[in-house]
């Protein structure tokens, strides 16, 4: 039997978060800040932590 196609809700939350945060948040907080991780990525991490209730 084939399994029905299931969506990964966590993946959908992450994609929605990164899509929306790139529209409303600057890439970096300062012009000379280290370019390791963007603010939209940080916001997505915080949203996923809140979604998973691991805060």
C-alpha positions in Angstrom: 0.0 0.0 0.0 1.2 3.5 -0.7 1.1 6.1 2.0 -0.9 9.3 1.4 1.2 12.4 0.9 1.7 14.1 4.2 3.0 17.6 4.6 5.6 18.4 7.1 4.1 21.1 9.3 7.4 22.1 10.9 8.9 22.7 7.4 5.9 24.8 6.4 6.2 26.9 9.5 9.9 27.5 8.8 9.3 28.4 5.2 6.5 30.8 6.1 8.7 32.4 8.8 11.7 32.9 6.6 9.6 34.2 3.8 7.8 36.8 5.9 10.8 37.8 8.0 12.9 38.6 4.9 10.2 41.1 3.9 10.1 42.9 7.2 13.5 42.6 8.9 16.9 44.0 7.7 19.5 41.4 6.8 22.0 42.5 9.4 21.6 44.8 12.4 24.7 46.9 11.5 26.8 47.5 8.4 29.9 46.1 10.2 28.3 43.2 11.9 29.7 39.7 11.3 28.0 38.0 8.3 27.4 34.6 9.9 23.7 34.5 10.2 20.9 36.9 9.1 18.3 38.4 11.3 15.6 36.6 9.4 17.3 33.3 10.1 17.5 34.2 13.8 13.8 35.1 13.9 12.9 31.9 12.2 14.9 30.0 14.9 12.9 31.8 17.6 9.6 31.1 15.9 10.4 27.4 15.6 11.4 27.3 19.3 8.1 28.9 20.3 6.2 26.6 17.9 7.9 23.5 19.5 7.4 25.0 23.0 11.1 24.6 23.8 11.7 28.1 25.1 
